[in-house]
Amino acid sequence: MSDDFDYEARVAEIVGRFQAAGADAMAAAKDLDDPLWRTRLTQELFGVCQAVGTKSTRLRRRSMAEAVAARGNDAVAKALHITPGRVSQLANDPAKHRVFFGSDTVRVGYPLRQLSTDRERPMIAAEDAATANTLATLLEGLDLEVDRITIEPGHSALPDADTIVVCGPKSAPIAARLLERDPALAMVEDSGRWWIEETTSSTRRGSPADQSDPRKADIAYLARQTVNDHVVVHIAGIHSIGSLGAAHYLTANLTALFSTTGTAPFSAIIGCTHDGTNILTSELVAGPFLW
């Protein structure tokens, strides 16, 4: 656009269209005679408004940062009729290391497991749901959008978007395919027990929960790699609670981990202790091994 483009008029036009659409939707809601369906519609509208608000906040932050870089803090403050301090606050990048997970929208995939009762039926384990919630909170705090997906037991296709795959090789073939790309660590089953093995030394680590004197603890595989130009973070606990421990570790240690690995592919072993689904401690057990 040229320098003489009337941005003021364009902004007013877009805001006017948005307000008109909102007014039409609210008028339609008021016209519904049934209060139950009127409630249903207003609930849906509220959800849409929240989503638009979240996306607007992210876009405002990024746009303001670009504007400050191009024109300076004071000029942006004057144009927006706010203080320079407020500009600095709004334009502040919440975390440059969010590129660890991708650039904009990140899928969080967790497995559907088979529950055997009177028949086989899919279910989501409480630990997997808690892991997805923990990761979603982490991603949203990094100004990234979250798209939750479930991983079917037969799923084998590698991700075609920035994704966190929370899944072990026992749950779906996609986990085995991702592990095959790792030259440093492997997950192996031996005599009915799963282990995480260092490829070069053949050192194996198993879950403390599987020892003869079991403890409320677990370990997890954690890796980051690029697949078809998309970031894929792979988390796989020996047991599902281990995946929650890895999510806990990422939440507390992402800055330090990113300072070590940057955007290079790597894998590591994470250990945790827990009380039920409450993670008490999480720590780096081995690695990170850069590929």
Beta strands, then each sheet from edge to edge (+ up, - down):
strand 1: 105-111
strand 2: 113-116
strand 3: 120-123
strand 4: 145-151
strand 5: 163-166
strand 6: 185-190
strand 7: 193-198
strand 8: 204-206
strand 9: 217-227
strand 10: 230-237
strand 11: 266-275
strand 12: 278-290
sheet 1: 4+ 1+ 5+ 10+ 9- 11+ 12-
sheet 2: 2+ 3-
sheet 3: 6+ 7- 8+
end
